[in-house]
Amino acid sequence: MKIENPNPMQWRFAERAEQLQSSFIREILKITQQPEIISFAGGLPSPATFPVDEMKIAFDKVLTNSGKVALQYGPTDGYLPLRQWIADSLSANGVKIVPEQVLMTSGSQQALDLLGKVLIDEGSRVLVETPSYLGALQAFSVYRPEFVSVDTDEHGLVPESLDKVAQGARLLYALPNFQNPTGRTLSLERRHQLVETCARLGLPLIEDDPYGALSYKGAPLPKMVAMNPDGVIYMGSFSKVLTPGIRLGYVVAPLPLVRRLELAKQAADLHTSQLTQMVVHEVIKDGFLDRHIPQIRTLYGDQCQCMLEAMAQHFPASVSWTKPEGGMFIWVTLPKHINAMALLDEAIAAKVAFVPGSPFYANEPETNTLRLSFVTVSPERIRTGIEILGKLIAAKI
């Protein structure tokens, strides 16, 4: 039965829903779907790196041999053989990580949400880098923290700056390897300083590491979780080394915290897909990543170098940028008077896209900054797009 002439529904949203904001990057990506746009905007891994054949074989094997298990509900903490593999891969320097410390999540974005739900109250002080990962700011913002920006320089987060802002803080969120958005890497010395400082202050440190394996120069720097597993919360993901479409991430933390995160996840989605966890384990269990990741490093390293060379040729001398040793991003600083948001409008009209830097700041955004990603663009289009962008910038100087 259809109700005749119903009154318009007056939706009353929760206060937290009223403050939700769309990701600026996701909005830009809607524009860059147009094939004529040369997009340096997305933080998307290159589809050329996706191991389609290996995934096909693994799906077939898992469904043939263990289909009824793979298609059933699974445990909230995740598929034990995969958690064991993760724990073994993180055990180093005499530090033993056990699978009970590993919680599988539906992408690392869910890990951020669960950490916010468990650790942050309204008004809680949360320390972040300057600038920081937009996805983390977005995930934590739902819980209404007080964001405090930690001093950062060309070498990343400055550990000495924590003492003046750490009082009462719930956590420090950091990306030490090829940071999104800047591409910076925290030095080994600063890693030790940061872990020691956080331990002294009793400050939980979140080490978000989606890009750590993507070093162009070989072995990555040591992980901070291996320096202090009792005080460091480690986040990882298979999105950048396999494929983001499987939405598989994980968080590694001290047992009391993992248990709380597990309870929060039960309320959120019961468990991450058992099928995809079993498939990923099937793909990686015999050393596939040791063969696969070097190919990704070579591809991304070549494209990064292509962009750096094009920028050196076409960007005005008053523009500066980072020179990453891994990952997917270059951070650009324009002369103070140039607003990157306004520049974006002109760039899109010229069929080039990038991400303005302002959304990556929790406080006091620097409007003359922008992020470039090079991994999904061919060398020819990189050179063309950077030349166009260089001309647009030069016209404003």
MARKEMI-801930 format. One line per 4 residues: number of its first residue (from 0); their letters; for each residue x, y, z of C-alpha. Coordinates in Angstrom, 3 decimals. Example, Ala and Ser with C-alpha at 12.3 -4.5 7.8 and 13.67 -1.06 7.14 Angstrom:
! residues 2
0	AS	12.300:-4.500:7.800 ~ 13.670:-1.060:7.140
//
This chain:
! residues 397
0	MKIE	0.000:0.000:0.000 ~ 1.328:3.394:-0.980 ~ 0.832:6.242:1.502 ~ -0.944:9.180:-0.117
4	NPNP	0.555:12.685:0.291 ~ 3.125:11.829:2.969 ~ 4.772:14.693:4.819 ~ 8.389:15.313:3.774
8	MQWR	10.748:13.374:6.011 ~ 12.696:15.658:8.346 ~ 15.997:13.867:8.783 ~ 17.817:14.606:12.029
12	FAER	21.466:13.735:11.610 ~ 23.879:13.118:14.450 ~ 26.253:15.997:15.123 ~ 29.179:13.890:13.917
16	AEQL	27.359:13.300:10.619 ~ 26.819:17.032:10.171 ~ 30.584:17.624:10.302 ~ 31.531:14.871:7.833
20	QSSF	33.345:16.195:4.788 ~ 34.120:14.579:1.485 ~ 37.746:13.760:0.751 ~ 39.093:16.509:-1.498
24	IREI	41.183:13.938:-3.342 ~ 38.203:11.685:-4.047 ~ 36.350:14.679:-5.489 ~ 39.273:15.511:-7.769
28	LKIT	39.388:11.898:-8.946 ~ 35.868:12.276:-10.339 ~ 37.230:14.938:-12.695 ~ 40.364:13.025:-13.604
32	QQPE	38.412:10.021:-14.883 ~ 38.322:11.870:-18.190 ~ 40.984:10.211:-20.382 ~ 42.271:13.510:-21.770
36	IISF	43.263:14.721:-18.295 ~ 46.915:14.138:-17.343 ~ 46.380:13.337:-13.689 ~ 49.087:13.701:-11.071
40	AGGL	46.329:13.783:-8.427 ~ 45.514:10.248:-7.366 ~ 47.446:8.279:-4.783 ~ 46.613:5.156:-6.763
44	PSPA	49.134:2.382:-7.400 ~ 49.844:1.621:-11.041 ~ 47.545:-1.081:-12.496 ~ 50.629:-2.310:-14.378
48	TFPV	51.856:-3.729:-11.061 ~ 48.726:-5.757:-10.256 ~ 49.518:-9.522:-10.249 ~ 46.353:-10.509:-12.100
52	DEMK	47.522:-13.968:-13.156 ~ 48.777:-14.883:-9.696 ~ 45.506:-13.705:-8.151 ~ 43.487:-15.761:-10.645
56	IAFD	45.451:-18.892:-9.794 ~ 45.147:-18.249:-6.058 ~ 41.391:-17.651:-6.199 ~ 40.910:-20.883:-8.126
60	KVLT	43.116:-22.867:-5.750 ~ 41.471:-21.494:-2.596 ~ 37.951:-22.028:-3.904 ~ 38.777:-25.510:-5.180
64	NSGK	40.549:-26.739:-2.072 ~ 38.915:-24.691:0.705 ~ 35.871:-23.071:-0.844 ~ 33.421:-23.754:1.970
68	VALQ	35.824:-22.280:4.532 ~ 36.721:-19.291:2.361 ~ 33.080:-18.391:1.733 ~ 32.019:-18.730:5.381
72	YGPT	32.122:-16.169:8.177 ~ 35.599:-15.899:9.665 ~ 37.158:-14.846:12.970 ~ 37.216:-11.131:13.715
76	DGYL	40.988:-10.993:14.159 ~ 41.579:-12.600:10.781 ~ 42.952:-15.666:8.998 ~ 45.610:-17.145:11.275
80	PLRQ	48.168:-18.229:8.612 ~ 48.170:-14.687:7.179 ~ 48.500:-13.119:10.622 ~ 51.409:-15.487:11.320
84	WIAD	53.071:-14.423:8.061 ~ 52.703:-10.750:9.027 ~ 54.022:-11.363:12.539 ~ 57.055:-13.219:11.187
88	SLSA	57.777:-10.474:8.649 ~ 57.821:-7.826:11.399 ~ 59.904:-9.786:13.904 ~ 63.445:-8.358:13.863
92	NGVK	66.390:-7.423:16.061 ~ 65.464:-10.002:18.651 ~ 61.916:-8.653:18.920 ~ 59.253:-11.302:18.411
96	IVPE	55.838:-10.247:17.113 ~ 53.147:-12.881:17.636 ~ 50.008:-13.367:15.517 ~ 47.810:-12.483:18.503
100	QVLM	49.101:-8.904:18.091 ~ 47.818:-8.725:14.483 ~ 44.293:-7.636:13.552 ~ 43.265:-7.818:9.898
104	TSGS	41.206:-4.871:8.649 ~ 39.254:-3.872:5.563 ~ 42.053:-1.687:4.249 ~ 44.275:0.461:6.434
108	QQAL	41.566:3.132:6.404 ~ 39.478:0.913:8.660 ~ 42.463:0.544:10.976 ~ 42.576:4.335:11.304
112	DLLG	38.870:4.456:12.106 ~ 39.148:1.706:14.717 ~ 42.127:3.398:16.360 ~ 40.192:6.650:16.497
116	KVLI	37.172:4.898:17.965 ~ 39.219:3.187:20.684 ~ 41.744:5.912:21.570 ~ 40.079:9.294:20.944
120	DEGS	37.421:11.098:22.959 ~ 35.929:14.450:22.001 ~ 38.572:17.076:22.706 ~ 41.424:14.557:22.970
124	RVLV	44.786:15.939:21.899 ~ 46.078:14.127:18.792 ~ 49.532:14.934:17.424 ~ 50.100:14.856:13.664
128	ETPS	52.845:15.781:11.245 ~ 52.857:19.027:9.265 ~ 51.448:18.244:6.704 ~ 49.840:14.859:7.387
132	YLGA	47.943:12.130:5.546 ~ 44.484:13.420:4.628 ~ 42.840:10.032:5.153 ~ 44.015:9.933:8.769
136	LQAF	42.812:13.464:9.460 ~ 39.460:12.533:7.968 ~ 39.166:9.282:9.959 ~ 40.152:10.837:13.279
140	SVYR	38.018:13.960:12.762 ~ 34.833:11.942:13.278 ~ 35.808:11.604:16.949 ~ 36.336:15.350:17.363
144	PEFV	39.903:15.541:18.607 ~ 42.042:18.613:19.085 ~ 44.654:18.240:16.368 ~ 48.093:19.578:17.275
148	SVDT	50.609:19.967:14.453 ~ 54.119:18.763:15.306 ~ 57.143:20.600:13.941 ~ 58.408:19.121:10.689
152	DEHG	61.309:19.996:8.383 ~ 62.766:18.667:5.138 ~ 63.862:15.527:7.002 ~ 60.411:14.861:8.444
156	LVPE	59.045:15.022:11.963 ~ 61.272:16.724:14.557 ~ 61.342:14.510:17.703 ~ 62.644:17.323:19.928
160	SLDK	59.443:19.276:19.337 ~ 57.246:16.717:21.116 ~ 58.030:17.796:24.677 ~ 56.223:21.107:24.284
164	VAQG	52.994:19.603:22.869 ~ 52.716:16.037:24.226 ~ 51.106:16.847:27.583 ~ 47.819:14.922:27.732
168	ARLL	48.037:13.735:24.115 ~ 46.361:10.421:23.262 ~ 48.605:9.525:20.340 ~ 51.112:10.657:17.731
172	YALP	50.355:9.679:14.144 ~ 53.301:9.459:11.739 ~ 54.262:8.063:8.335 ~ 58.046:7.587:8.485
176	NFQN	58.589:6.128:5.002 ~ 58.075:8.214:1.839 ~ 55.330:10.125:3.565 ~ 52.014:10.942:1.966
180	PTGR	51.908:13.774:0.922 ~ 55.546:14.955:1.020 ~ 57.552:11.869:0.063 ~ 59.928:12.555:2.988
184	TLSL	61.640:9.786:4.927 ~ 62.463:9.873:8.631 ~ 66.164:9.153:9.199 ~ 67.371:6.226:11.285
188	ERRH	68.651:8.609:13.955 ~ 65.304:10.385:14.180 ~ 63.460:7.057:14.356 ~ 65.417:6.094:17.444
192	QLVE	64.907:9.565:18.915 ~ 61.184:9.464:18.210 ~ 60.663:6.032:19.765 ~ 62.725:6.970:22.832
196	TCAR	60.903:10.292:23.249 ~ 57.454:8.710:22.948 ~ 58.437:5.997:25.446 ~ 59.674:8.620:27.911
200	LGLP	56.482:10.645:27.524 ~ 54.171:7.617:27.648 ~ 52.834:8.668:24.248 ~ 51.437:5.947:21.919
204	LIED	53.070:6.179:18.488 ~ 51.175:5.075:15.378 ~ 53.606:4.021:12.642 ~ 51.621:4.006:9.394
208	DPYG	53.703:2.240:6.752 ~ 51.886:1.641:3.449 ~ 54.891:2.648:1.310 ~ 57.838:1.224:3.278
212	ALSY	58.529:-1.585:0.808 ~ 58.722:0.853:-2.122 ~ 62.277:2.076:-1.615 ~ 64.066:2.809:-4.879
216	KGAP	67.466:2.223:-3.287 ~ 66.992:-1.237:-1.835 ~ 66.414:-2.205:1.787 ~ 64.105:0.160:3.709
220	LPKM	65.028:1.606:7.085 ~ 64.145:-0.388:10.234 ~ 60.572:-0.278:11.467 ~ 59.923:1.542:14.721
224	VAMN	57.618:-1.223:15.988 ~ 60.700:-3.442:16.272 ~ 62.350:-0.800:18.467 ~ 59.527:-0.706:21.019
228	PDGV	56.635:-3.132:20.366 ~ 55.036:-2.126:23.676 ~ 54.627:1.513:22.657 ~ 54.364:1.518:18.848
232	IYMG	51.208:0.671:16.904 ~ 52.102:-0.495:13.394 ~ 49.794:-0.209:10.394 ~ 50.366:-2.029:7.112
236	SFSK	48.516:-2.713:3.894 ~ 48.590:-4.933:0.824 ~ 47.148:-2.142:-1.343 ~ 50.479:-0.783:-2.603
240	VLTP	52.330:-4.096:-3.020 ~ 49.500:-6.243:-4.448 ~ 46.262:-4.427:-5.259 ~ 43.984:-1.949:-3.448
244	GIRL	40.855:-3.646:-4.763 ~ 41.114:-6.452:-2.206 ~ 40.829:-3.876:0.645 ~ 43.177:-5.705:2.993
248	GYVV	45.158:-3.991:5.729 ~ 46.280:-4.777:9.251 ~ 47.230:-3.235:12.557 ~ 49.846:-4.636:14.938
252	APLP	49.668:-3.478:18.543 ~ 50.177:-4.511:22.172 ~ 47.690:-7.176:23.241 ~ 45.466:-4.981:25.462
256	LVRR	44.923:-2.546:22.605 ~ 44.431:-5.262:19.979 ~ 41.637:-6.741:22.069 ~ 39.851:-3.378:22.219
260	LELA	40.310:-2.910:18.467 ~ 38.898:-6.376:17.869 ~ 35.783:-5.542:19.883 ~ 35.350:-2.323:17.888
264	KQAA	35.720:-4.259:14.652 ~ 33.095:-6.786:15.740 ~ 30.652:-3.912:15.971 ~ 31.760:-2.482:12.631
268	DLHT	31.817:-5.412:10.196 ~ 32.263:-8.691:12.153 ~ 35.367:-9.618:10.141 ~ 37.352:-8.860:7.000
272	SQLT	36.658:-11.068:3.992 ~ 37.920:-14.592:4.697 ~ 38.180:-15.279:0.964 ~ 40.492:-12.380:0.176
276	QMVV	42.677:-13.112:3.207 ~ 43.116:-16.731:2.133 ~ 43.837:-15.685:-1.453 ~ 46.452:-13.132:-0.414
280	HEVI	48.136:-15.680:1.824 ~ 48.178:-18.163:-1.034 ~ 49.862:-15.583:-3.287 ~ 52.526:-14.391:-0.845
284	KDGF	53.322:-17.441:1.331 ~ 56.157:-18.745:-0.861 ~ 58.104:-15.516:-1.347 ~ 56.189:-13.911:-4.218
288	LDRH	56.599:-10.388:-2.827 ~ 60.385:-10.780:-2.818 ~ 60.182:-11.174:-6.593 ~ 57.311:-8.786:-7.233
292	IPQI	58.196:-5.694:-5.195 ~ 61.556:-5.041:-6.960 ~ 59.606:-4.685:-10.220 ~ 57.344:-2.069:-8.614
296	RTLY	60.377:-0.216:-7.249 ~ 61.992:-0.098:-10.691 ~ 58.847:1.174:-12.405 ~ 58.106:3.839:-9.798
300	GDQC	61.748:4.861:-9.513 ~ 62.003:5.425:-13.272 ~ 58.782:7.462:-13.346 ~ 59.853:9.510:-10.330
304	QCML	63.158:10.324:-11.983 ~ 61.327:11.295:-15.176 ~ 59.148:13.750:-13.250 ~ 62.084:15.205:-11.310
308	EAMA	63.999:15.804:-14.535 ~ 60.963:17.418:-16.174 ~ 60.434:19.676:-13.149 ~ 64.085:20.743:-13.203
312	QHFP	63.649:21.665:-16.861 ~ 60.267:23.397:-16.792 ~ 59.602:24.758:-13.278 ~ 60.764:28.288:-12.378
316	ASVS	63.778:28.621:-10.084 ~ 61.598:30.030:-7.278 ~ 59.747:26.698:-6.971 ~ 61.135:23.957:-4.727
320	WTKP	60.234:20.296:-4.331 ~ 61.149:17.121:-2.468 ~ 63.253:14.370:-4.021 ~ 61.804:11.137:-2.644
324	EGGM	63.815:7.940:-2.404 ~ 60.711:5.777:-2.630 ~ 56.941:5.815:-2.579 ~ 54.587:7.658:-4.885
328	FIWV	54.669:11.413:-4.206 ~ 56.563:14.660:-4.757 ~ 55.714:17.735:-2.660 ~ 55.971:21.130:-4.326
332	TLPK	56.328:24.528:-2.656 ~ 55.425:27.529:-4.794 ~ 56.240:31.182:-4.135 ~ 54.122:32.458:-1.224
336	HINA	51.795:34.554:-3.353 ~ 50.602:31.638:-5.529 ~ 47.491:29.858:-4.316 ~ 47.581:26.221:-5.424
340	MALL	43.789:25.936:-5.228 ~ 43.400:28.702:-7.814 ~ 46.200:27.174:-9.873 ~ 44.289:23.888:-9.955
344	DEAI	41.363:25.483:-11.782 ~ 43.701:26.745:-14.493 ~ 45.515:23.408:-14.647 ~ 42.317:21.414:-15.114
348	AAKV	41.286:23.777:-17.895 ~ 44.641:22.913:-19.488 ~ 43.959:19.176:-18.943 ~ 46.354:18.647:-16.031
352	AFVP	45.397:17.767:-12.437 ~ 47.181:17.704:-9.086 ~ 46.195:17.916:-5.402 ~ 46.549:21.288:-3.634
356	GSPF	48.408:21.010:-0.344 ~ 45.943:22.792:1.950 ~ 43.755:19.757:2.821 ~ 46.783:17.913:4.227
360	YANE	47.227:20.411:7.088 ~ 45.406:19.906:10.373 ~ 46.105:23.537:11.274 ~ 47.295:26.668:9.444
364	PETN	47.381:25.334:5.866 ~ 50.099:26.504:3.521 ~ 48.176:27.453:0.402 ~ 51.270:27.597:-1.819
368	TLRL	51.882:23.836:-1.716 ~ 50.744:20.906:-3.847 ~ 51.224:17.138:-4.214 ~ 52.168:15.345:-7.421
372	SFVT	51.872:11.599:-7.969 ~ 53.777:10.018:-10.837 ~ 53.074:6.283:-10.673 ~ 50.019:6.000:-12.954
376	VSPE	51.286:8.326:-15.694 ~ 53.524:7.333:-18.614 ~ 56.873:9.137:-19.040 ~ 55.595:10.910:-22.149
380	RIRT	52.517:12.255:-20.368 ~ 54.602:13.148:-17.310 ~ 56.839:15.360:-19.455 ~ 53.856:16.927:-21.239
384	GIEI	51.925:17.568:-18.032 ~ 54.885:19.042:-16.141 ~ 55.661:21.371:-19.052 ~ 52.067:22.645:-19.008
388	LGKL	52.126:23.069:-15.249 ~ 55.472:24.850:-15.388 ~ 54.113:27.383:-17.852 ~ 51.053:28.039:-15.688
392	IAAK	53.263:28.624:-12.642 ~ 55.710:30.824:-14.539 ~ 52.839:33.029:-15.678 ~ 52.107:33.880:-12.009
396	I	55.664:34.872:-11.055
//
